[in-house]
Amino acid sequence: MLQVIGIGPGRPEWLPPAIIELVQNCEVLIGGSRALELFPDFQGSRYTLSGKLADSIEVIRKALQENKVVGVLVSGDPGFFSFLPRLKKEFPEEKMDVHPGISSLQFAFARAELAWQEAAFASVHGRDLSVLPQVITRPTAVLTGGENTPQKIAQYYLDRGCRPKISVGNALSYPEEFWATMDAEQLAQEKTSLKNAIVILHPSLGTDMDKDTEQRNGQVNPGSSANSGKKGIGSRLGIPDEEFLRGKVPMTKSEIRVQVLAKAQISKTDNVVDIGAGTGSISIEAAGLASEGMVYAIEHHTEAQELILANQDKFGVDNLRLIPGAAPDVFGELPTVDVCIIGGSNGRLAEILAKVPLADGGRIVITAVTIETVAQGLKLLSEYNYQDIDTISIQAVRWKAVQTLHMAQALNPIFIISARKGEAS
């Protein structure tokens, strides 16, 4: 039996009696060295979690094979950016009990005296800073790690002309705890080492007082909708084709683009990947829908890459990042995404579907112009446990004025396959 035990902030005074009793009933205890020190009276076997997770997984597997009760100690809460998803993947058949702890998120919002039921969450631990929201419309908690310190987050916004208010909590609950709220410019210059921190990005211009203060100071907080830069396209769908710069690169026509995005069901906080982005027409409109998320446009063709950047500049879209190269080779540059749109696979559809970092429950949309691609897509989606698989075909006809008459101008028929990723079995 596997017990996944949240130890909260990692201090004895924050451990509830139920957790202490639970640990004493385990036969094997696995955790970081600091976590294990919380239970000096534990009588069973102890193992320190290795930096190589594969080694730790094998220790757990061996203990379970011996029918022992194994307790895995995780900092904070097991359900918040923790070891739990990996354990569920490695031991899908094992009886598992999960015990909550106080997460760094809860601790930080308590320190900030803020409610967090409507907050957004992100992690830049081992991820690119581009996963951060481009416009901060609600409190956003960010887990830091590695090279991505709070100071780097602050500089990220300063480089984009933004100066949001940021709260920083480092080593919360420990004697060396650091807690402060400052603007991005102050934080970027902070000399304190903040290697174990959570950050709260405060929404900009949240009150009339904030607006009055900034107007009096002659400031506009670029983290808000009052940014003096380009306004972007908003949730504009079906942009006329002629508004895009396209060169000789194929482009998804506006009639089809609208249907693809309708099937994608993009929410404002979603991360989206557009594979085979072409001119970037779908990426541009997706970025308007995912106004608090990020769109990643993957494209290997040099001319198309230049057009994506040119169209991004033309439409003033900030939450779009070009990833040059071919899928799935460049998937290492992606965070977990909520939506995947595949407009071109270069014959590698099976590899893409097997490797794309799509969240469980995430939506996928594939466009195809041949029946063979449709057949392959449907077969692969079924094999990879996708749910709610749906296929439509569309042929739009434009009626062009020719003198006093209107003549039909048929566009090529397009197949659109959509599905939702099922949970890993």
Residue pairs with C-beta under 8 A, 6 or more apart in sequence:
1 64
1 69
1 70
1 94
1 95
1 96
1 97
2 60
2 64
2 70
2 72
2 87
2 91
2 94
2 95
2 96
2 97
3 22
3 26
3 69
3 70
3 71
3 72
3 96
3 97
3 99
4 72
4 74
4 78
4 83
4 84
4 87
4 96
4 97
4 98
4 99
5 19
5 22
5 23
5 71
5 72
5 73
5 74
5 78
5 99
5 101
6 19
6 74
6 75
6 76
6 77
6 78
6 82
6 98
6 99
6 100
6 101
6 102
6 103
7 15
7 19
7 31
7 35
7 38
7 73
7 74
7 75
7 76
7 101
8 14
8 15
8 75
8 76
8 77
8 101
8 102
8 103
8 173
9 75
9 76
9 102
9 104
9 107
9 172
9 173
9 174
10 34
10 35
10 38
10 75
10 173
10 174
11 173
11 174
12 38
14 102
14 173
15 38
18 99
19 99
19 101
20 39
22 71
22 99
23 29
23 39
23 42
23 71
23 73
24 39
24 41
24 42
24 43
25 69
26 42
26 44
26 69
26 70
26 71
27 44
27 45
27 63
27 68
27 69
27 70
28 44
28 45
28 46
28 47
28 63
28 68
28 69
28 70
28 71
29 36
29 39
29 42
29 44
29 45
29 46
29 47
29 70
29 71
29 73
30 46
30 47
30 48
30 49
30 56
30 59
30 60
30 70
30 71
30 72
30 73
31 48
31 49
31 71
31 72
31 73
31 74
32 48
32 49
32 73
32 75
33 48
35 73
35 74
35 75
36 42
36 46
36 48
36 73
38 73
45 63
47 56
47 59
49 56
50 56
50 59
53 86
57 86
57 90
60 70
60 72
60 87
60 90
60 91
61 90
61 91
63 70
64 70
64 91
64 94
72 83
72 87
74 82
74 83
74 84
74 101
75 82
75 101
75 104
76 82
76 101
76 102
76 103
76 104
76 105
77 100
77 101
77 102
77 103
77 105
77 106
78 84
78 98
78 99
78 100
78 101
79 98
79 100
80 103
80 104
80 105
80 121
81 123
81 125
81 143
84 98
87 96
88 96
88 424
89 424
92 424
92 425
104 143
104 169
104 172
104 198
105 116
105 119
105 121
105 141
105 198
106 116
107 169
107 172
107 173
107 198
108 141
108 167
108 169
108 172
108 198
108 200
109 115
109 116
109 119
109 139
109 141
109 200
111 167
111 169
111 172
111 179
112 167
112 181
112 200
114 139
114 200
116 139
116 141
118 138
118 139
119 138
119 139
119 140
119 141
120 133
120 138
120 139
120 140
120 141
120 269
120 292
121 140
121 141
121 142
122 131
122 132
122 133
122 140
122 141
122 142
122 143
123 131
123 142
123 143
123 145
124 131
124 132
124 142
124 143
124 144
124 145
124 148
124 153
125 143
125 144
125 145
125 146
125 148
126 145
126 146
127 148
127 335
128 333
128 335
129 148
129 152
129 153
129 156
130 294
130 321
131 271
131 294
131 335
132 140
132 142
132 153
132 156
132 157
132 201
133 140
133 201
133 269
133 292
133 293
133 319
134 160
134 292
134 294
134 318
134 319
135 223
135 224
135 225
135 227
135 291
135 292
135 318
135 319
136 164
136 201
136 202
136 203
136 204
136 223
136 224
137 203
137 225
137 291
137 292
138 203
138 292
139 200
139 201
139 202
139 203
140 200
140 201
141 198
141 199
141 200
141 201
142 153
142 198
142 199
142 200
142 201
143 198
144 150
144 153
144 194
144 197
144 198
144 199
149 194
149 195
149 197
150 166
150 168
150 170
150 187
150 190
150 194
150 197
150 199
151 187
151 188
151 189
151 190
151 194
153 166
153 187
153 199
154 166
154 184
154 185
154 187
154 188
155 184
155 188
157 163
157 164
157 184
157 222
157 223
158 184
158 185
158 188
160 222
160 318
161 222
161 227
161 229
162 184
162 221
162 222
162 223
162 227
163 183
163 184
163 185
163 219
163 221
163 222
163 223
164 183
164 184
164 201
164 202
164 204
164 221
164 223
165 181
165 182
165 183
165 184
165 202
165 204
166 181
166 182
166 183
166 184
166 187
166 199
166 200
166 201
166 202
167 179
167 180
167 181
167 199
167 200
167 202
168 178
168 179
168 180
168 181
168 182
168 187
168 190
168 194
168 197
168 198
168 199
168 200
169 177
169 178
169 179
169 197
169 198
169 199
169 200
170 177
170 178
170 179
170 192
170 194
170 195
170 196
170 197
171 177
171 178
171 196
171 197
172 179
172 198
178 192
178 194
178 197
180 190
181 202
182 190
201 223
203 223
203 224
204 210
204 221
204 223
204 224
204 226
205 211
205 214
205 221
205 224
205 225
205 226
210 221
214 220
214 221
214 226
220 226
220 227
220 228
221 227
222 228
222 229
229 316
229 318
230 315
230 316
230 318
231 316
232 287
232 288
232 315
232 316
232 317
232 318
233 239
233 284
233 285
233 287
233 288
233 315
233 316
233 317
234 288
234 291
235 288
235 289
235 291
236 285
236 288
237 257
237 258
237 261
237 285
237 288
237 289
238 254
238 255
238 257
238 258
238 285
239 254
239 257
239 281
239 284
239 285
240 254
241 251
241 253
241 254
241 281
244 251
244 279
244 280
244 281
244 284
244 311
245 279
245 307
245 310
245 311
245 314
246 279
246 307
247 279
247 303
247 307
248 303
249 278
249 279
249 301
249 303
249 304
249 307
250 278
250 279
251 278
251 279
251 281
252 260
252 278
252 281
252 282
252 343
252 367
253 396
253 411
255 394
255 396
255 411
256 367
256 394
256 396
256 411
256 414
256 416
257 281
257 282
257 285
259 392
259 394
259 416
260 282
260 341
260 365
260 367
260 416
261 282
261 285
261 286
261 289
263 363
263 365
263 390
263 416
263 418
264 272
264 286
264 339
264 341
264 363
264 365
264 418
265 339
265 363
266 272
266 286
266 289
266 290
266 338
266 339
267 289
267 290
267 293
267 338
268 289
268 290
268 291
268 292
268 293
269 290
269 292
269 293
270 289
270 290
270 293
270 337
270 338
270 339
271 290
271 293
271 294
271 295
271 296
271 335
271 336
271 337
271 338
271 339
272 283
272 286
272 287
272 290
272 293
272 294
272 295
272 296
272 337
272 338
272 339
272 340
272 341
273 295
273 296
273 298
273 334
273 337
273 339
273 340
273 341
273 356
274 280
274 282
274 283
274 286
274 295
274 296
274 297
274 298
274 341
274 343
275 298
275 327
275 340
275 341
275 342
275 343
275 344
275 345
275 352
275 356
276 298
276 299
276 327
276 342
276 343
276 344
276 345
276 346
277 283
277 297
277 298
277 299
277 304
277 308
277 322
277 343
278 299
278 304
278 307
278 308
278 343
278 344
279 304
279 307
279 308
279 311
280 297
280 299
280 304
280 307
280 308
280 311
280 312
280 320
280 322
281 311
282 341
282 343
283 295
283 297
283 308
283 312
283 320
284 311
284 312
284 315
284 317
284 320
286 295
286 339
286 341
287 295
287 317
287 319
287 320
288 317
290 319
290 339
291 319
292 319
293 319
293 338
294 319
294 320
294 321
294 335
295 319
295 320
295 321
296 321
296 323
296 333
296 334
296 337
297 308
297 320
297 321
297 322
297 323
298 323
298 325
298 326
298 327
298 330
299 305
299 308
299 322
299 323
299 324
300 324
300 325
300 326
300 346
305 322
305 324
308 320
308 322
309 322
312 320
312 322
323 330
323 333
323 334
324 330
326 346
326 348
327 345
327 348
327 351
327 352
327 356
328 348
328 351
328 352
328 354
328 355
328 356
331 355
331 356
331 357
334 356
334 357
335 357
336 357
336 358
336 359
337 356
337 357
337 358
337 359
337 362
338 358
338 359
338 362
338 363
339 362
339 363
339 364
339 365
340 356
340 358
340 362
340 363
340 364
340 365
341 364
341 365
341 367
342 349
342 352
342 364
342 365
342 366
342 367
343 367
345 352
349 366
349 373
349 376
349 377
349 380
350 376
350 380
353 364
353 380
353 381
353 384
354 384
356 364
358 364
358 421
359 421
360 421
360 422
360 423
360 424
361 420
361 421
361 423
362 420
362 421
363 418
363 419
363 420
363 421
364 381
364 386
364 418
364 419
364 420
364 421
365 416
365 417
365 418
366 373
366 377
366 416
366 417
366 418
367 414
367 415
367 416
367 417
368 374
368 377
368 414
368 415
368 417
369 412
369 413
369 414
369 415
371 415
373 415
374 391
374 415
374 417
377 417
378 389
378 391
378 417
381 389
381 417
381 419
382 389
384 421
385 421
385 422
385 424
385 425
386 419
386 420
386 421
386 422
387 419
387 420
387 421
387 422
388 418
388 419
388 420
389 417
389 418
389 419
390 417
390 418
390 419
391 415
391 416
391 417
391 418
392 415
392 416
393 413
393 414
393 415
393 416
394 413
394 414
394 416
395 410
395 411
395 412
395 413
395 414
396 410
396 411
397 408
397 409
397 410
397 411
398 408
398 409
398 410
398 411
399 406
399 407
399 408
399 409
400 406
400 407
400 409
